[in-house]
C-alpha cells in the first residue's frame, strides 16, 4: 500500500482517522478484557 500525501492537510486527516480507529478499538476491547479477567472471580463469603 503506497500512500502519497500531497499536502499537510491530507497527512493530518489520515493520521486523525487512524488514531480514532485505534481509540475506538481500545474502548471496545478494554471492557471486554476486564470482564474476562474478573468474570471468574469467586464471590467472597461475608458472615
C-alpha positions as CSV (number, residue, x, y, z in Angstrom):
1,X,0.0,0.0,0.0
2,X,1.7,3.1,-1.2
3,X,0.1,6.2,0.3
4,X,1.3,9.5,-1.1
5,X,0.5,12.7,0.9
6,X,0.5,15.8,-1.2
7,X,-0.4,18.3,1.5
8,X,-0.2,18.6,5.2
9,X,-3.9,18.5,5.5
10,X,-4.0,15.1,3.8
11,X,-1.5,13.8,6.3
12,X,-3.3,15.2,9.3
13,X,-6.6,13.8,8.2
14,X,-5.2,10.3,7.6
15,X,-3.4,10.4,11.0
16,X,-6.5,11.5,12.8
17,X,-8.6,8.8,11.2
18,X,-6.1,6.1,12.2
19,X,-6.0,7.4,15.8
20,X,-9.8,7.5,16.0
21,X,-9.9,3.9,14.8
22,X,-7.3,2.9,17.4
23,X,-9.2,4.7,20.2
24,X,-12.5,3.1,19.3
25,X,-10.8,-0.4,19.2
26,X,-9.3,0.2,22.7
27,X,-12.7,1.5,24.1
28,X,-14.3,-1.7,22.9
29,X,-11.5,-4.1,23.8
30,X,-10.7,-2.8,27.3
31,X,-14.1,-3.5,28.9
32,X,-14.3,-6.9,27.3
33,X,-10.8,-7.8,28.6
34,X,-11.7,-6.5,32.0
35,X,-14.8,-8.7,32.1
36,X,-12.7,-11.6,31.0
37,X,-10.3,-11.0,33.9
38,X,-12.8,-10.5,36.6
39,X,-15.6,-12.8,35.3
40,X,-14.3,-15.9,37.1
41,X,-13.7,-14.4,40.4
42,X,-15.4,-16.3,43.2
43,X,-17.8,-14.4,45.4
44,X,-16.3,-13.7,48.8
45,X,-18.3,-15.0,51.7
46,X,-19.4,-12.5,54.2
47,X,-20.6,-13.7,57.6
